[in-house]
């Protein structure tokens, strides 16, 4: 599968971008990694996302991509200079792999230039034509990509593919294959160079010097025709497949792919998004597969070592037990032998002297004939018993030696049982891993649906004001809204808190204001406790891992922007005048639940509210696991109880962002919720 776009591919992309993104506003810029940038563009009724991988590709995407939280300095600079600017133009420099986006800002028109060749680069050029920002500063022989220098394009091919008048220079390249020569002169790349030669009826391996005038004319006509199709003719975007395997993605029909399957798309950008999504999926699958295979090899080595150790322990237990049995079968004779040897040692003057007379001793008959050897130091006596070589200690009785052997056999059997358990666990892990590996090998990468299955864009729903905050519906049916930061806290209290409502705040620094939209109604204790739990959970009580904390509630007119000594308070901070009511011993916990509808929703909120609306839920609290792992474990537990829980793209990332301070743990669950008592609502 091709991984980079050619200049001709980029020309087709730019044609479509002119019709889609010109006139939109650059809402934000994200740097996904060292080479990838995501431009979020807004226009009336639509949000567009342009993905640019410098050195490789640029196209609109129609799928969710997770964006990093904090941008690197270069991206921060682009945001500062371009955010909310108006896109007034999209161009390609000649047929080179250079994408230029003109952005009109308050201080003039700037050009955001993406170079898609080589290792790639991103350059911001100011209204004066000077480089203002550059991703990879470079000083080269023909140009300098440095802040303050005038931006210069790279050297271009000798022959302009749009007006290929200089193709006669091909002959000057001598024995070089014509396909290589044409690629060198035009910069088109291998795919489209081969297509030109195929359309011209010229063999690609021919030496350049052998081309006739007529053949050069045919090559020129085929080149002009192909370029004209892409630049001016109707595009026929397609993914080319062979035997179910995706081969390439092209903007027009190519002779080179005649006879292969064509998966057609309504736009080249859509085709590129589907193609590269599959490519990334395949690469991710291969990476996962490689990791699984490495784990499998490691477990196999571990299994072999455990099997060997188990065999050794079994042999050790069997041998020690058999030796003990042999000693007990001849206990009296062996005790007699040991006693006699101790007496003879005294007479002979030592064990060394006694060993010299071993042959004479054997001639005395049993049990002396059983002697195999005597240690000169006197530490051991070896005897042959029933085919076993038994080592006795002349300083101890035969019973003591046998008891030691039985104890040794007992320990070996105990170790063998432990080793067997470990072995079974390893076998189970290996079986599970092999199953995962098999699934990974057989897994198909999900791709964008074919064009006929693509639904028209839905009408944009106008969001309610509280959807810009964290919010939930309490178990008593009250809307409860919480701030996210200083700015939203300020707006929540000043703009949305009205007479008859109730506000809460944790009695700890670094907590959100929480608003209960009561509208003059009496607020039940359950709703008060649920709102207090949100105030505490999103406070530093979670970060510090506290077991409980206190929250206080007050009326909106008690919140003042001036402190008790007349000092002005910063954004998001308020002085609370008058009496406050306290909710004590509030646990910093949240619940993750699944609503009972056919299209299940995953909800996050205070435990009581989620329990009242969920079919099942788990309880989470402060911990050291990353938010993504908390969500993953919670969903895994819920799926064991409820079965499959389909989630839309990006849902897990969205849920992870709701875990306070990005860390936590699963405390309990899954629990059965009180589903069906009332309709579920989106939580937080």
C-alpha positions as CSV (number, residue, x, y, z in Angstrom):
1,X,0.0,0.0,0.0
2,X,1.3,3.4,-1.0
3,X,2.1,5.7,2.0
4,X,2.7,9.1,0.4
5,X,0.8,11.3,-2.1
6,X,2.3,12.4,-5.4
7,X,2.1,15.9,-6.8
8,X,-0.7,14.8,-9.1
9,X,-2.7,13.3,-6.1
10,X,-2.2,16.6,-4.2
11,X,-3.6,18.5,-7.2
12,X,-6.8,16.5,-7.0
13,X,-7.0,17.1,-3.2
14,X,-6.5,20.9,-3.7
15,X,-9.3,21.0,-6.4
16,X,-11.7,19.6,-3.8
17,X,-10.4,21.7,-0.9
18,X,-11.1,24.9,-2.8
19,X,-14.8,24.0,-3.0
20,X,-15.0,22.9,0.7
21,X,-12.7,24.8,3.0
22,X,-12.4,28.3,1.4
23,X,-14.6,30.6,3.3
24,X,-14.3,28.6,6.5
25,X,-12.7,29.8,9.8
26,X,-9.6,28.2,11.2
27,X,-11.1,27.2,14.6
28,X,-8.0,25.4,16.0
29,X,-4.8,23.7,15.1
30,X,-3.5,20.5,16.7
31,X,-0.1,18.8,16.4
32,X,-0.7,15.1,16.7
33,X,2.9,14.1,16.5
34,X,6.2,15.4,15.1
35,X,4.8,15.3,11.5
36,X,1.0,15.3,11.8
37,X,-1.2,18.4,12.0
38,X,-5.0,18.6,12.3
39,X,-6.8,21.8,11.2
40,X,-10.3,22.2,12.6
41,X,-12.3,24.4,10.3
42,X,-15.8,25.8,10.9
43,X,-18.4,27.1,8.4
44,X,-22.1,27.6,8.8
45,X,-23.7,24.2,9.5
46,X,-20.5,22.2,9.3
47,X,-17.2,21.4,11.0
48,X,-14.3,20.2,8.7
49,X,-11.0,18.6,9.7
50,X,-8.0,18.7,7.5
51,X,-5.2,16.3,8.3
52,X,-1.7,17.1,7.1
53,X,1.2,14.7,7.5
54,X,4.2,16.6,6.3
55,X,6.4,14.5,4.1
56,X,3.4,12.3,3.2
57,X,-0.2,13.5,2.7
58,X,-2.9,16.0,3.1
59,X,-6.7,15.4,3.0
60,X,-10.0,16.0,4.8
61,X,-10.9,13.3,7.4
62,X,-14.3,12.1,8.3
63,X,-13.5,10.1,11.5
64,X,-12.7,11.0,15.1
65,X,-9.0,11.5,15.9
66,X,-7.8,11.9,19.5
67,X,-6.1,15.2,20.0
68,X,-3.3,15.8,22.6
69,X,-4.1,18.0,25.6
70,X,-1.2,20.4,25.5
71,X,0.3,21.5,22.2
72,X,4.0,21.8,21.6
73,X,5.5,25.3,21.3
74,X,5.4,25.4,17.5
75,X,1.7,24.5,17.4
76,X,1.1,27.1,20.1
77,X,2.7,29.7,17.9
78,X,0.5,28.7,14.9
79,X,-2.6,29.0,17.1
80,X,-1.5,32.5,18.3
81,X,-1.0,33.7,14.7
82,X,-3.9,31.9,12.8
83,X,-6.7,30.9,15.1
84,X,-10.1,32.2,14.0
85,X,-8.6,33.4,10.7
86,X,-10.6,33.2,7.5
87,X,-9.4,30.7,4.8
88,X,-9.3,32.7,1.6
89,X,-7.3,30.4,-0.7
90,X,-5.9,26.9,-1.2
91,X,-3.1,26.4,-3.7
92,X,-0.5,23.9,-4.9
93,X,2.8,25.2,-6.2
94,X,3.0,23.9,-9.8
95,X,2.6,20.2,-9.5
96,X,5.0,19.9,-6.5
97,X,4.0,18.4,-3.2
98,X,3.6,21.8,-1.6
99,X,0.2,22.8,-0.1
100,X,-0.4,26.5,0.6
101,X,-3.3,27.7,2.7
102,X,-3.9,31.4,2.8
103,X,-5.4,32.7,6.0
104,X,-6.7,36.2,6.5
105,X,-6.1,37.5,10.0
106,X,-6.4,40.8,11.8
107,X,-2.8,41.7,10.9
108,X,-2.9,40.7,7.2
109,X,-2.9,37.6,5.0
110,X,-0.5,34.8,5.9
111,X,0.4,31.6,4.2
112,X,0.6,28.3,6.0
113,X,2.8,26.1,3.8
114,X,3.0,22.3,4.1
115,X,5.9,20.6,2.3
116,X,4.9,17.0,1.7
117,X,8.2,15.8,0.2
118,X,11.3,14.3,1.9
119,X,11.0,14.5,5.7
120,X,8.5,17.3,5.3
121,X,8.2,20.8,6.8
122,X,5.6,23.3,8.0
123,X,6.3,27.0,7.4
124,X,4.2,30.1,8.3
125,X,4.9,33.1,6.0
126,X,3.8,36.5,7.0
127,X,2.2,39.2,4.8
128,X,5.7,40.5,4.0
129,X,6.7,37.2,2.5
130,X,9.2,36.5,5.3
131,X,9.2,33.3,7.3
132,X,7.6,33.8,10.7
133,X,7.6,30.3,12.0
134,X,9.2,27.0,10.7
135,X,8.9,23.5,12.1
136,X,12.4,22.4,11.0
137,X,14.8,25.2,10.3
138,X,17.2,24.4,7.5
139,X,20.0,26.1,5.6
140,X,20.4,24.5,2.2
141,X,22.4,25.3,-0.9
142,X,19.5,26.6,-2.8
143,X,17.3,28.1,-0.1
144,X,17.1,28.8,3.7
145,X,14.2,27.9,5.8
146,X,14.9,30.2,8.7
147,X,12.8,32.7,10.6
148,X,13.3,36.1,9.0
149,X,14.3,34.9,5.6
150,X,12.1,35.2,2.5
151,X,10.4,31.9,1.7
152,X,11.8,30.3,-1.5
153,X,10.4,27.2,-3.3
154,X,12.6,24.2,-3.9
155,X,14.2,23.7,-7.3
156,X,11.7,22.3,-9.8
157,X,12.0,19.5,-12.4
158,X,13.4,20.3,-15.8
159,X,10.1,19.6,-17.5
160,X,6.8,21.1,-16.5
161,X,4.3,18.2,-16.5
162,X,1.5,20.8,-17.3
163,X,3.3,21.9,-20.5
164,X,5.7,19.1,-21.3
165,X,7.6,20.7,-24.2
166,X,11.0,19.7,-23.1
167,X,10.5,15.9,-23.3
168,X,13.1,15.6,-26.1
169,X,15.7,15.9,-23.3
170,X,14.8,12.3,-22.5
171,X,17.2,11.1,-25.2
172,X,20.1,12.9,-23.5
173,X,19.8,10.5,-20.6
174,X,21.4,7.7,-22.6
175,X,20.9,4.1,-21.3
176,X,18.8,5.1,-18.4
177,X,15.4,3.3,-18.4
178,X,12.7,5.6,-19.8
179,X,10.5,5.2,-16.8
180,X,13.3,6.5,-14.6
181,X,14.2,9.2,-17.0
182,X,10.6,10.5,-17.3
183,X,10.2,10.5,-13.5
184,X,13.5,12.5,-13.1
185,X,12.5,15.1,-15.7
186,X,8.9,15.6,-14.6
187,X,8.9,14.7,-10.9
188,X,5.7,12.8,-11.3
189,X,6.7,9.7,-9.4
190,X,6.8,6.0,-10.4
191,X,3.0,5.3,-10.5
192,X,2.0,8.1,-12.9
193,X,5.1,7.8,-15.0
194,X,4.3,4.2,-15.6
195,X,0.7,5.1,-16.4
196,X,1.9,7.7,-19.0
197,X,4.2,5.2,-20.7
198,X,1.4,2.6,-20.7
199,X,-1.0,5.1,-22.3
200,X,1.7,6.0,-24.8
201,X,2.4,2.4,-25.7
202,X,6.1,2.6,-24.8
203,X,7.9,-0.1,-22.8
204,X,9.1,1.3,-19.5
205,X,12.5,-0.6,-19.6
206,X,13.5,1.0,-22.9
207,X,16.7,3.1,-22.9
208,X,16.0,6.8,-23.2
209,X,18.4,7.2,-26.1
210,X,16.3,4.7,-28.2
211,X,13.1,6.7,-28.2
212,X,11.9,7.9,-31.6
213,X,10.4,11.3,-32.3
214,X,6.9,9.7,-32.7
215,X,7.3,7.9,-29.3
216,X,8.3,11.2,-27.7
217,X,5.2,12.8,-29.1
218,X,3.0,10.0,-27.8
219,X,4.5,10.3,-24.4
220,X,3.9,14.1,-24.4
221,X,0.3,13.6,-25.4
222,X,-0.3,10.9,-22.8
223,X,1.3,13.1,-20.1
224,X,-0.8,16.1,-21.0
225,X,-4.0,14.0,-21.1
226,X,-3.4,12.5,-17.7
227,X,-2.6,15.9,-16.1
228,X,-5.6,17.5,-17.7
229,X,-7.9,14.7,-16.4
230,X,-6.7,15.5,-12.8
231,X,-6.6,19.3,-13.1
232,X,-9.7,19.9,-15.1
233,X,-11.7,16.8,-15.9
234,X,-14.3,15.0,-13.7
235,X,-12.5,13.1,-11.0
236,X,-13.2,9.4,-10.5
237,X,-11.9,8.7,-7.0
238,X,-11.4,5.1,-6.1
239,X,-9.6,2.7,-3.9
240,X,-8.0,-0.1,-6.0
241,X,-8.2,-3.6,-4.5
242,X,-7.0,-7.0,-5.5
243,X,-8.3,-10.2,-3.9
244,X,-9.7,-8.2,-1.0
245,X,-6.4,-6.5,-0.4
246,X,-6.3,-2.7,-0.9
247,X,-3.5,-1.8,-3.3
248,X,-3.8,2.0,-4.0
249,X,-6.0,5.1,-4.0
250,X,-6.2,7.2,-7.2
251,X,-8.2,10.3,-8.3
252,X,-8.9,9.0,-11.9
253,X,-9.1,5.6,-13.6
254,X,-5.7,4.2,-14.6
255,X,-4.9,1.7,-17.2
256,X,-2.3,0.2,-14.9
257,X,-5.1,-1.1,-12.6
258,X,-7.3,-2.4,-15.4
259,X,-9.0,-5.7,-14.3
260,X,-8.6,-4.9,-10.6
261,X,-11.6,-4.2,-8.3
262,X,-12.5,-0.5,-7.9
263,X,-14.1,0.8,-4.8
264,X,-15.5,4.2,-5.8
265,X,-16.0,7.2,-3.6
266,X,-17.8,10.5,-4.1
267,X,-14.7,12.5,-3.4
268,X,-11.0,11.9,-3.5
269,X,-10.6,13.3,0.1
270,X,-13.1,10.6,1.3
271,X,-11.3,7.9,-0.6
272,X,-7.9,9.0,0.9
273,X,-9.4,9.1,4.4
274,X,-10.7,5.5,4.0
275,X,-7.4,4.3,2.4
276,X,-5.1,5.8,5.0
277,X,-7.4,4.7,7.9
278,X,-7.1,1.2,6.6
279,X,-3.3,1.6,6.2
280,X,-3.0,2.8,9.8
281,X,-5.2,0.0,11.0
282,X,-3.1,-2.6,9.2
283,X,0.1,-1.1,10.6
284,X,-1.5,-1.0,14.1
285,X,-2.6,-4.6,13.7
286,X,0.8,-5.7,12.6
287,X,2.3,-4.0,15.6
288,X,-0.2,-5.7,17.9
289,X,0.5,-9.0,16.2
290,X,4.2,-8.6,16.6
291,X,3.8,-7.8,20.3
292,X,1.5,-10.9,20.8
293,X,4.0,-13.1,19.0
294,X,6.8,-11.9,21.2
295,X,4.8,-12.5,24.3
296,X,3.9,-16.0,23.0
297,X,7.5,-16.8,22.4
298,X,8.4,-15.6,25.9
299,X,5.6,-17.7,27.4
300,X,6.8,-20.8,25.5
301,X,10.3,-20.4,26.9
302,X,8.8,-20.0,30.4
303,X,6.6,-23.1,29.9
304,X,9.6,-25.2,28.8
305,X,11.5,-24.1,31.9
306,X,8.6,-24.8,34.2
307,X,8.0,-28.2,32.7
308,X,11.7,-29.0,33.1
309,X,11.6,-27.8,36.7
310,X,8.5,-29.9,37.4
311,X,10.1,-33.0,36.0
312,X,13.2,-32.4,38.2
313,X,11.1,-31.9,41.4
314,X,9.1,-35.1,40.7
315,X,12.3,-37.1,40.1
316,X,13.8,-35.6,43.3
317,X,10.7,-36.5,45.3
318,X,10.6,-40.0,43.9
319,X,14.3,-40.7,44.4
320,X,14.3,-39.4,48.0
321,X,11.2,-41.4,48.9
322,X,12.7,-44.6,47.3
323,X,16.0,-44.2,49.2
324,X,14.1,-43.7,52.4
325,X,12.1,-46.9,51.7
326,X,15.3,-48.8,51.0
327,X,16.9,-47.7,54.3
328,X,13.8,-48.7,56.3
329,X,13.7,-52.1,54.6
330,X,17.2,-52.8,56.0
331,X,17.1,-50.7,59.1
332,X,18.7,-53.2,61.5
333,X,21.4,-54.3,59.2
334,X,22.4,-50.7,58.4
335,X,22.5,-49.6,62.1
336,X,24.6,-52.7,62.8
337,X,26.9,-51.7,59.9
338,X,27.3,-48.1,61.1
339,X,28.1,-49.2,64.6
340,X,30.7,-51.7,63.5
341,X,32.3,-49.2,61.2
342,X,32.6,-46.7,64.1
343,X,34.3,-49.4,66.2
344,X,36.7,-50.4,63.4
345,X,37.6,-46.8,62.8
346,X,38.9,-46.6,66.4
347,X,40.9,-49.8,66.0
348,X,42.4,-48.8,62.6
349,X,43.1,-45.2,63.7
350,X,40.8,-43.3,61.2
351,X,38.5,-43.5,58.3
352,X,41.2,-43.2,55.7
353,X,42.9,-46.3,57.1
354,X,39.6,-48.1,57.2
355,X,38.9,-47.2,53.6
356,X,42.1,-48.9,52.5
357,X,40.6,-52.2,53.9
358,X,37.3,-51.8,52.0
359,X,37.8,-55.0,50.0
360,X,38.5,-57.0,53.2
361,X,35.4,-55.7,54.8
362,X,33.2,-56.6,51.8
363,X,34.4,-60.2,52.1
364,X,32.7,-60.4,55.5
365,X,29.4,-60.7,53.7
366,X,26.1,-58.7,54.3
367,X,25.8,-56.0,55.4
368,X,29.6,-55.3,54.8
369,X,29.3,-56.5,51.2
370,X,26.9,-53.6,50.5
371,X,29.7,-51.1,51.0
372,X,30.4,-49.0,47.9
373,X,32.8,-46.4,49.4
374,X,33.9,-44.7,52.6
375,X,34.6,-41.0,52.7
376,X,38.2,-40.5,54.1
377,X,36.9,-37.6,56.1
378,X,34.3,-39.7,57.8
379,X,31.3,-37.6,56.6
380,X,29.6,-40.3,54.6
381,X,29.4,-44.0,53.9
382,X,27.9,-45.2,50.6
383,X,26.1,-48.5,50.3
384,X,24.2,-50.3,47.5
385,X,20.7,-51.2,48.6
386,X,18.2,-52.8,46.2
387,X,19.9,-51.1,43.2
388,X,20.0,-47.7,44.9
389,X,23.3,-46.0,45.9
390,X,22.5,-44.7,49.5
391,X,24.6,-42.2,51.3
392,X,24.7,-42.7,55.1
393,X,26.2,-40.5,57.8
394,X,28.3,-42.6,60.2
395,X,27.6,-40.0,62.9
396,X,23.8,-40.6,62.8
397,X,21.5,-43.5,62.9
398,X,19.9,-45.0,59.8
399,X,16.5,-43.9,61.0
400,X,17.6,-40.2,61.1
401,X,19.0,-40.5,57.5
402,X,15.7,-42.1,56.3
403,X,13.6,-39.4,58.0
404,X,15.7,-36.7,56.4
405,X,15.1,-38.3,53.0
406,X,11.3,-38.5,53.6
407,X,11.3,-34.8,54.5
408,X,13.2,-34.0,51.4
409,X,10.7,-35.9,49.3
410,X,7.8,-34.1,51.1
411,X,9.3,-30.6,50.3
412,X,10.0,-31.6,46.7
413,X,6.3,-32.8,46.3
414,X,5.1,-29.5,47.8
415,X,7.3,-27.5,45.4
416,X,6.0,-29.7,42.6
417,X,2.4,-28.8,43.4
418,X,3.3,-25.1,43.3
419,X,5.2,-25.6,40.1
420,X,2.2,-27.4,38.6
421,X,-0.1,-24.6,39.5
422,X,2.3,-22.1,37.9
423,X,2.6,-24.4,34.9
424,X,-1.2,-24.5,34.4
425,X,-1.4,-20.7,34.7
426,X,1.2,-20.3,32.1
427,X,-0.6,-22.8,29.8
428,X,-3.8,-20.9,30.3
429,X,-2.0,-17.6,29.5
430,X,-0.5,-19.2,26.4
431,X,-3.8,-20.6,25.3
432,X,-5.5,-17.2,25.7
433,X,-2.6,-15.4,24.0
434,X,-2.7,-17.9,21.0
435,X,-6.4,-17.1,20.8
436,X,-5.8,-13.4,20.7
437,X,-3.0,-13.9,18.2
438,X,-5.3,-15.9,16.0
439,X,-8.0,-13.2,16.2
440,X,-5.5,-10.5,15.4
441,X,-4.3,-12.4,12.3
442,X,-7.9,-12.9,11.1
443,X,-9.1,-9.5,12.1
444,X,-10.3,-7.2,9.3
445,X,-9.6,-3.5,9.6
446,X,-12.8,-1.5,9.6
447,X,-13.0,1.1,6.8
448,X,-15.2,3.9,5.8
449,X,-18.5,2.7,4.3
450,X,-18.8,2.6,0.5
451,X,-20.3,5.8,-1.0
452,X,-23.8,4.5,-1.3
453,X,-23.9,3.8,2.4
454,X,-22.8,7.3,3.4
455,X,-25.6,9.2,5.0
456,X,-26.2,12.8,4.2
457,X,-25.0,15.1,7.0
458,X,-27.5,15.4,9.8
459,X,-29.0,18.8,10.6
460,X,-26.8,20.4,13.3
461,X,-28.6,20.3,16.7
462,X,-28.4,23.5,18.7
463,X,-26.9,22.6,22.0
464,X,-28.5,23.6,25.3
465,X,-26.4,26.1,27.4
466,X,-25.6,23.5,30.1
467,X,-24.0,21.2,27.6
468,X,-20.9,23.4,27.6
469,X,-20.5,22.4,31.3
470,X,-20.4,19.2,33.3
471,X,-24.0,18.3,34.0
472,X,-26.4,15.5,35.0
473,X,-30.0,14.9,36.0
474,X,-30.3,14.0,39.7
475,X,-32.3,11.0,40.9
476,X,-35.1,13.4,41.8
477,X,-35.2,15.0,38.3
478,X,-33.3,18.2,39.0
479,X,-30.8,19.6,36.4
480,X,-27.4,19.9,38.1
481,X,-24.5,21.8,36.3
482,X,-20.9,22.1,37.4
483,X,-18.1,24.4,36.2
484,X,-14.9,23.1,34.5
485,X,-12.5,25.9,35.1
486,X,-12.2,29.5,36.4
487,X,-14.0,30.9,33.3
488,X,-16.9,28.5,33.4
489,X,-17.2,28.9,37.2
490,X,-17.5,32.6,36.7
491,X,-20.2,32.3,34.0
492,X,-22.1,29.6,35.8
493,X,-22.5,31.7,39.0
494,X,-23.0,35.1,37.3
495,X,-25.0,34.2,34.2
496,X,-27.0,31.0,35.0
497,X,-27.6,31.0,38.7
498,X,-31.0,32.6,39.4
499,X,-33.2,33.3,42.4
500,X,-34.7,30.0,43.7
501,X,-31.6,28.0,42.6
502,X,-29.0,26.6,44.9
503,X,-25.2,26.6,44.6
504,X,-22.6,24.3,46.1
505,X,-18.8,24.3,46.5
506,X,-16.4,21.8,48.2
507,X,-14.9,23.2,51.4
508,X,-11.4,22.7,49.9
509,X,-9.3,24.8,47.5
510,X,-9.5,23.9,43.8
511,X,-13.1,22.8,43.3
512,X,-15.9,23.7,40.8
513,X,-19.1,25.6,41.6
514,X,-22.1,23.3,41.2
515,X,-25.6,24.7,40.4
516,X,-28.9,23.0,41.1
517,X,-31.5,24.5,38.9
518,X,-34.3,24.3,41.4
519,X,-36.4,27.2,40.2
520,X,-37.8,27.8,43.7
521,X,-38.6,24.2,44.3
522,X,-37.5,22.5,47.5
523,X,-34.3,20.5,46.9
524,X,-34.5,17.0,48.3
525,X,-31.6,15.7,50.4
526,X,-30.7,13.0,47.7
527,X,-30.2,15.7,45.0
528,X,-28.2,17.8,47.5
529,X,-25.9,14.9,48.3
530,X,-25.4,14.0,44.6
531,X,-24.5,17.6,43.7
532,X,-22.1,17.7,46.7
533,X,-20.5,14.5,45.5
534,X,-19.7,16.2,42.1
535,X,-18.3,19.2,43.9
536,X,-16.0,17.0,46.0
537,X,-15.1,14.6,43.2
538,X,-13.8,17.3,40.9
539,X,-12.0,19.0,43.8
540,X,-8.5,18.4,45.1
541,X,-10.0,15.8,47.5
542,X,-9.8,13.4,44.5
543,X,-6.2,14.4,43.7
544,X,-5.1,14.0,47.3
545,X,-6.9,10.7,47.7
546,X,-9.1,11.8,50.6
547,X,-11.7,9.4,52.0
548,X,-14.3,12.1,52.4
549,X,-14.7,15.9,52.3
550,X,-17.3,18.6,53.1
551,X,-19.3,20.7,50.7
552,X,-21.4,23.7,51.5
553,X,-24.5,25.2,49.8
554,X,-25.7,28.7,49.5
555,X,-28.1,30.9,47.5
556,X,-26.9,32.7,44.3
557,X,-27.3,36.2,45.9
558,X,-24.7,35.3,48.6
559,X,-21.9,35.0,45.9
560,X,-20.0,38.3,45.8
561,X,-17.0,39.4,43.6
562,X,-15.6,41.6,46.4
563,X,-14.0,40.1,49.4
564,X,-14.8,41.0,53.1
565,X,-12.1,43.7,53.1
566,X,-13.1,45.2,49.8
567,X,-10.6,43.3,47.7
568,X,-11.5,42.4,44.1
569,X,-11.5,38.6,43.6
570,X,-10.0,36.9,40.5
571,X,-12.0,35.2,37.8
572,X,-13.8,32.1,39.0
573,X,-13.5,33.1,42.7
574,X,-16.4,34.4,44.9
575,X,-16.8,35.5,48.5
576,X,-19.8,33.8,50.1
577,X,-21.6,36.1,52.5
578,X,-24.0,35.0,55.1
579,X,-25.1,31.6,56.4
580,X,-23.9,28.4,54.6
581,X,-25.4,24.9,55.0
582,X,-22.9,22.0,55.1
583,X,-23.0,18.5,53.6
584,X,-20.5,16.5,55.5
585,X,-18.7,13.2,54.9
586,X,-19.1,13.3,51.2
587,X,-17.0,10.6,49.4
588,X,-15.1,11.7,46.3
589,X,-16.6,9.0,44.1
590,X,-18.3,8.8,40.8
591,X,-20.2,6.0,38.9
592,X,-19.9,4.8,35.4
593,X,-23.1,3.3,34.1
594,X,-24.9,2.1,31.0
595,X,-28.4,3.3,30.1
596,X,-31.1,0.7,29.3
597,X,-32.0,2.0,25.8
598,X,-31.5,-0.1,22.7
599,X,-28.7,2.3,21.7
600,X,-26.9,2.1,25.1
601,X,-25.2,5.3,26.4
602,X,-22.3,5.3,28.9
603,X,-23.0,7.8,31.7
604,X,-20.7,9.3,34.3
605,X,-21.9,11.1,37.4
606,X,-22.6,10.9,41.1
607,X,-23.3,7.4,42.3
608,X,-26.9,8.0,43.3
609,X,-27.9,9.7,40.0
610,X,-26.3,7.0,37.8
611,X,-27.7,4.1,39.9
612,X,-31.2,5.5,39.4
613,X,-30.8,5.7,35.6
614,X,-28.4,2.9,34.6
615,X,-29.0,-0.7,33.9
616,X,-25.7,-1.4,35.5
617,X,-22.8,0.6,36.9
618,X,-19.4,0.6,38.6
619,X,-18.1,2.9,41.3
620,X,-14.8,4.7,40.8
621,X,-12.6,6.8,43.1
622,X,-9.2,8.4,43.5
623,X,-6.3,6.1,42.4
624,X,-3.1,5.9,40.3
625,X,-4.5,4.2,37.1
626,X,-4.6,6.4,34.0
627,X,-8.1,7.6,33.0
628,X,-8.0,5.4,29.9
629,X,-7.3,2.3,32.0
630,X,-10.1,3.2,34.4
631,X,-12.6,3.5,31.5
632,X,-11.3,0.3,29.9
633,X,-11.7,-1.7,33.1
634,X,-15.1,-0.2,33.9
635,X,-16.4,-1.1,30.4
636,X,-14.9,-4.6,30.7
637,X,-16.8,-5.2,34.0
638,X,-20.0,-3.8,32.5
639,X,-19.7,-5.9,29.4
640,X,-19.4,-9.0,31.6
641,X,-22.8,-8.2,33.0
642,X,-24.6,-6.6,30.0
643,X,-22.8,-8.1,27.0
644,X,-21.6,-5.9,24.1
645,X,-21.7,-2.2,24.6
646,X,-21.1,-0.6,21.2
647,X,-19.4,2.8,21.4
648,X,-19.1,5.5,18.7
649,X,-15.6,6.5,17.6
650,X,-13.8,8.6,20.1
651,X,-16.2,7.8,22.9
652,X,-13.6,6.2,25.2
653,X,-11.4,9.3,24.9
654,X,-14.3,11.5,25.6
655,X,-15.2,9.5,28.7
656,X,-11.6,9.5,29.9
657,X,-11.6,13.3,29.9
658,X,-14.3,13.2,32.6
659,X,-12.1,11.3,35.1
660,X,-11.0,13.9,37.6
661,X,-7.3,14.8,37.3
662,X,-6.9,12.1,34.7
663,X,-6.4,9.2,37.2
664,X,-8.5,6.9,39.4
665,X,-9.4,3.3,40.1
666,X,-12.4,1.0,40.1
667,X,-13.7,0.6,43.6
668,X,-16.6,-1.8,43.2
669,X,-19.0,-3.3,40.7
670,X,-20.6,-4.0,38.5
671,X,-23.9,-3.3,40.4
672,X,-27.4,-3.6,39.0
673,X,-29.0,-0.1,38.6
674,X,-32.6,0.9,38.9
675,X,-33.1,1.0,35.1
676,X,-36.5,1.7,33.6
677,X,-37.9,3.7,36.5
678,X,-37.3,6.9,34.5
679,X,-35.7,7.9,31.2
680,X,-31.9,8.2,31.2
681,X,-30.1,11.4,30.6
682,X,-26.6,12.3,29.4
683,X,-24.4,12.7,32.5
684,X,-21.6,15.1,33.1
